[in-house]
Every structure is written in structure tokens, then in C-alpha cells.
Amino acid sequence: MAKRILFIHGRDRKPSKENLEAIWLEAAAHGLQRDHGLAIRKQFEQTKKEFVYFGDLSNAVLGESAEDPESRWEALGRLQALDRAQFSAQGYQRMRGASWIKPALISWLASPLGRLGLAKPFIGIIAADLRAYWSAKSNHGTQLRNRLKHVLHEAWSGHDEILLVAHSLGSIIAYDTLWQCSWADTSPQHNKHAQKIDLLITLGSPLGDRTVQRQLMGANLKGLNRYPTCINRWENLAAKDDYICHDRLLCDDFDGMRELGLLPGGLHDHFIHNLNLRADRSNPHASVGYLIHPTFSQLLATWLRSKPGGS
């Protein structure tokens, strides 16, 4: 049994797979080296990794071409110049640039709209790619899930111990795909009793939102069938002012999984400060700000150092 890390990105316009993957891996590797030394970085670089990319599909839905990655690299460079102690509330407050207006819009409107059943169309207005993912008239969601499912089956067929890292919309895709693998997958290679995710790490996840929860696979079912059955442990990172994860606590929303014995390793929430600064504007939802953060680095280092089968 070997270790394998799967990464899946989030929504909105994206650069090419080669560029986005390189940025993600460099952010994670730098955080490991900064906090835990060169040896653990090398171990990370030698570990099998797969980057599940759907930016081409998102760009097509949004009517956009591939994004120029220059500003992403610049933002990563600023984060690499920080030491571990600067990833704090004080460091966040000292950053240049004002918070985006979207955090306020979501925080003020999403919760009451959700109670009224009106949040889905509101979210669709500001996130066309998420609307496409949920659309029953489109196969967009199926295409996205199939990209992750293909990589999962490959990893499971090799009996690898898997860490799945999912950002933003990627966490919805991951949850839905794992539910399908638990209950709806009839492919010949499927064996729900043997296929497990050792550790799921969600970053800036909207899974705490009531509207999102209503759209999840299994949401209308009761008991065991409501949830994925193939996750051993779940760690969730949510940043202050990240409008996508305006409800930062997942342990209360998915406590039913723990009660049913579906999360033997538990579900733990971590509140952080995302210091990403892009084009002189604070973006607390940015993936690199999560991937380079000391909390993520600690989780990743601990998992890498654990013996396969003993996490």
C-alpha cells in the first residue's frame, strides 16, 4: 500500500491545468518546507499525486478563455515571503487592500434567503458554473464528477491510501462523487467495502450552506443512505471573511455521519486567516492561501509521516 494525494480545485475562471497544478503543488510544498523542513518537502514531491482539473469545462460554461496565471504566481510569491508566525489575525489585519464586497453580500443574504428557499437562484446569478453543476438539463455536473471518479478508481485499484484535498466547488464535487461511489456506482471495478478515503481535507468549502446541502447527493434520504460511507477522517479549513464558506462549521451539519459510525477518525473544523493578496486585494477564499497555511501544512505533514494503514 502506497500513499497518494488527490487535489481538486474550485469554481470560476482558471488558467491551464499545467499552470494551476504547478501553483498548487508549489504552495503545498513551500508550506511543508517552511514549517517541517526540506525532508518532508522531498517526501511530498516523491508521493504519488493527481490533480483533478475541470477548468476547461468551467471556462466554457463561463464563456471565458484560460486565465493568465501571472497574478496567481505573484500572489504565491508574497505568501512565500511570510514566516509561519505571520499567518495570524494580526497578520491578516495588516494586509493591504479591503475585503471584497461579496463576503458581506453572502453573509447578510444567504442565510435568510436559504430559509425562504430563494438562495439557489441568487447563488446562480453570481456563480454561473455552480448553476450549471446543479442543472438537471445539463451534463456538466456528471462530467465534473466523472473526472474525479476516474482518478479515484485508479487509486483504489492500486490499493493506495488516499488523501483527497478539495477546494470550494471541488468539495461539493468530492462529496457527491463519494456518495455515488458509496451507493450508486455499478461499475465492475467498484467495491464499496474496500474503497476508502483515508483523509478528506476541505478548504473554503460551501458545504455548511443550507442551500448547498439541499442539492447534495443523498440529501433527501434518511439514515445511512444519506451520506458517503467511504471517508475515514475529515478535516475542514475555513478562513475568516471567506464568503464561500460563510458557515464555517461543518461538524454540526454532518454530525449524523459520526453518529452512524461513518467517520471513525472524526470531523474537525479549523478556523484560519487566509493572507492571500492578489492584485492588491485581499482574497480570503484563494486556494493558495489555504494550501500554504501552517494548519494545512501540519495536517499534510502528519499524514505523510504516518504509516500506510495507520493514519
N, C-alpha and C positions, 0 to 999 in steps of 0.2 A: 504494500500500500504506500503510495506517494502522496504528497500534498499538491493541491492545485488551487489556484486563485482565479476566480471568475469576476470580472468587472463589467458592470452595465451602467451606461451613462443616463442622463436625464433628457428633458424636453428642450425645445427651442432650437434655433438655428445652430448648426455645428460645422466645424472645419472637417477636413478629410479624416478618415479613420487613422491613417498613419500619424497625422499631427496630434489628434486628440488622445490617442493611445500613448504616444510619447510623453505628452504633458502629464497625463495621469500617472504613468509609471515613475516619472522623474519626481513628481510631488511626493508620492508614497516613499520612494527610495530615499529622498533627501530627509524626510522626517525621521525615518529609521536611523540613518547615519547620524543625524544631529543628536538624537536622544539616546541611541543604544550602540553606536559605534559602527565602524566600517564592516566588521564581520557579518553583522546581521543584514546590512545592505546587500552584501555579496550573496548571502543565503537567499534573500528575496529575489535577487536577479537570477539566481540559478533555479528557483522554484518554477514549476510549470504555471503559465498564466495564459488566460484567454480574455480578450477584450471584445465584449458583445456590442457591436456597433449597429445603430439603426439611423444614424444621422442623415444618410442619403434619403431614407423614407420620410423623415421629419422635414427635411429641406423641401422635398417635393410637395408635401401637404401644405407647407407654409408659402410655397411659391418662391423660394429663395435659393440662391446658389450657395455653394460651400463657403463657409466663413473664412476670412483671413485670420490665421491663428496668432498674428504678431502680438496683439494686445493681451492674449492669454499668456504667452511666454513672458511678456513684460510683467504681468501681474504675478506670475510664479517667481520671477526674479526678485521682486520686492519681498515676497514671503520667505524666500530662501535667505534673505539678508537678516531676518529676525532670529533671535535666540529663543530658546524654549520659554523663558520667563516672560517674554513679551506677549505670549498668547494668553492674555488675561483681560479682565474687564477694563482695567486701566489702559492697557494697550489698545483695546478696541475704541475707547473714548478718545484717545489721542490721534486716531487716524484722520487723515484729511477727507473731506467730502461729506456731504449729508447723506443720510439714509434715503433710499428710494421711496417714492410715494406709495408704491404698491403694498408695502407692509401695512400701512395704515388702512388702505382700501380693504385688504383681505381681513385684517383683524376686526375692523368695525362692521363689515358687511357679511362676511362668510358665515359666521355663527348664526345670526338671526335669519339670514336667507336660507341656511340649511334647515332650520326648524320649520320654515314655511315651504320647503320643497322647491325653492327657487334658485338655489345656488348652482345647480348644474348648468342652466343656460348662461348664468353670469360668468362662471368659470370658462364656458365655451367661448365667450366673447373675447376674453383676454388670453386664451390658450387654445388656438385652433387645432393644434396637434393632439391635445388631450381630448378635445371633442371628437376628433377622428378616431382616436383609440376606442372611445366608448360607443361609437356609432354602429348600430345594427345593420346599417345599409352599406357598410364598408368592411373590407377585409384587412384594414390597417392594423387593428389590434391582433388579429391572427398572425399576420406577418411578423410583428414585433415579438410575440410570444414564441413563434417557431424558431426565431434566431437564437433565443436563449435556450429553448428546449433542445435544439440540435447540439449545442455545446454541453449541456447537462448530460445528455445521453452518452456523449463521447467520454465525458469524465467518469460517469457511473460504470460504463463498460470496462474502463481501466481500473475500477475499484479504488479510485483516488479518494482521499479525504479532502472535502471541498470547503473553501471559504468563498462565499458569494458577497461581493460588495456592490450595493445598488444605490444610486443617487437619484433623488427626485422621482420623476415618472418611472425611472428604472426600478424603483422599489414596488410600484404598482404592478409593473410587468413581471417582476420576480415573484411577488405574492400570487398573482393569478396563474402564472406558469407552474409554480409549485403546487397550487391547488389542483390544477389539471393533471399534473404528474401523480398526485395522490389519489385522484378519484375518477378522472375521465380519460386517461391515457390508455389506449388499447393496442399500442404498437408492440411488435413482437419482442423488442428488447426491454420492455417495461416490466419491472418487478418492484412494486411499491414497498415490499417488505425489506428489500436490500438497499434501496436508493435513499440516501440521506444527505442533507446539507449539514456539515458539522457546525459551521458558524455562518450566520447571516448578519451582515453589518449594513444597516440602512443609514443614509446620510441625507439630511434635508428632506425627509420623507413626508408626503401629504397623507399618509395612512391614518393619521389621527383625525382627519376631517370627516365629518358625518356624511357629507355628500359623496366623498370618495368611497367610504365604507359601504354605502348602499349599492355601489357599482361593482364591488369586488366579486370575483367568482365565489360561489357558495354563500353569498350574503343572505339569501332567502331560505337557507336550510337551517336545521336545528342539530344540536349535539355535535358529535364527532365529524359529521359530513360537512359542517360549516367551514372547517379550517384545513389548511395543509397539514399533512401528517409527517412530513419529511424534514423538519427543522429540529436540530438538537438544541442549539442556543441562538439567541437573537440579541444583538446589541444595537441600540438606536442612538444616533448622534443628531442633536437639533441645536442650531445656533440661534442666539438672540437676534431678533429682528428678521429672521428668515421667514418671509411671507408665505412660502410654500408649506412649511411645517409650523403654521401659526398655532396649532395644537401640538405642543412639543412632547406630550406624554403619551406613549403607546401602551405602557404596561396596564393601564386601566381599560383600554379599549380591547385588548386581546388577552385579558386575564382568563377568558374561557379556555384558551389553549392550555394554559398552565393547569387549570382545574381538571382538565381532561387528560393530563399527563403527556401532552404533545410537545412540551418544551422542557425536557429533563434538565437542560443546562440553564433554563430561565430566560427571562426577557428583562433587559436592563436599559434604562434611559440615561443618557449623558447630555447635560446642557453645556454648551461651549460658546466661545466667541470666535467667529469666523472673520479673520483680518484681511480677507481679500479686498484689494483696491484695484479697480480696473478703469482705465481712462479717468482717473482722479475721482472715481465714485465708489463708495462702499457697496459691495455686493455680498451680503452675508449668506447668500444661497450658493455661491460658487463652489463647484466641486473641488477645485484645487485647495481652497481654504479649509475644507474638511479633510482632504487626503494628507495634508502636510501638518495637521494639528497634532499636538502631543497626545491627546486622548486616542485618536485613531492609531498613531504610531505605537502606543502602548499595547492596544488590542492586537495589532498586527504582529508585533514582536513576540508577544506571549504565545500567539497561535503558531508562529513559525518555529518557536523553540520547543513546543510541546511535541511529544512523540505521536506519530500517527496512531489513531485509535485511542489516545489517552487524553484528548483535549477536554 
